[in-house]
Amino acid sequence: MFDDLLRCWWGVAELGPWWAWEVENMAVAYPSFRSVVRRRYQHPLRVLGENGPEIAREQVEREQCGEYVRTWRGAITPFPIEMPLAETQAIVADLAEDRDVRVLANGALAHYEDCGGTHQPHREFQLARPLRGVFMVEIAYRRPPGVPIARSLSPRIDQHHPLGPPPHLLNTIDALCVVFPADRTWVGEVDGARQYANFTAIWLAKHLVWEEARERGVGLEEAWPGSVVGHDPFELPRLLDSHDPCRCGSGSVYGLCCARGDKHARKLASRGRGRLPGDDLQG
């Protein structure tokens, strides 16, 4: 097994200063998290020896994470139980206005007193109750420069949510879409697991806001606070250059990764309309 570990990119990295830096940063900001190494995901039928097509999650972990996947696992509580509703409402208003919020130990959010926000949220984000939720989170490393994979293990967050399919999921790999790679808000050569966990905590906070708003009858998309990046195949060509990091977080450039599939999706949706936006994308 030791030889197998050394063949993984993170096994080599662990022998250098990179891993010590990661451990130190996570110990300060996310002391409840632990580093866990697990085997890559495999469908039970495949483990039992039955043939079948490899699903996206299996393929991504095999190609981009390795046979053994190094992860961080721990609990994130975006809104601690002792947080007053007024402070929660102020944070939600700032999230809806794309203002910065503080991320404290283990992903707890806090309000910047001098944020400059209006704190007069639109009707969609006027809370009717406190926001409560504890999430057992896994953040899995991909081979650099791939973006980590964040998942909520418990409660599981996927497209089968009882309130409807939540926005901003990477459905094919059961993951949370916490950053848009082309924005370079998280860069592997500079940022580490700590910063990615902060983005995950903010995503989970918005998810709790979304749940509360959905309970009050707000629409699927309208219930998500803050501006969003469109992932419609017709919009993506305006957001992504072929040399930008791909939207899927693989670390490859868009033109050599998902551009081909997005182009095909546009054609399926627009047969008979003539030339389509972005048809000159390479891929």
Buried (B, 14 or more C-beta within 10 A) or exposed (E): EEEEBEEBBBBEBBEEEBBEEBBEBBEEBBEEBEBEBBEBBBBEEBEEEEEEEEBEBBBBBBEBBBEBBBBBBBBBBBBBEEBEEEBBBBBBBBBBBEBEBBBEEBBBBBBBEEBEBEBEBEEBBBBEEBBBBBBBBBBBBBBEBBBBBBBBEEEEBBEEBEEEEBBBBBEEBBBBBBBBBBEEEBEBEEBBBBBBBBBBBBBBBBBBBBBBBBEEEBEBEBBBBBEEBEBEBBBBBEBBEBEBBBBBBBBBBBBBBBBBEBBEBBEEEBEEEEEBBBEEBEB
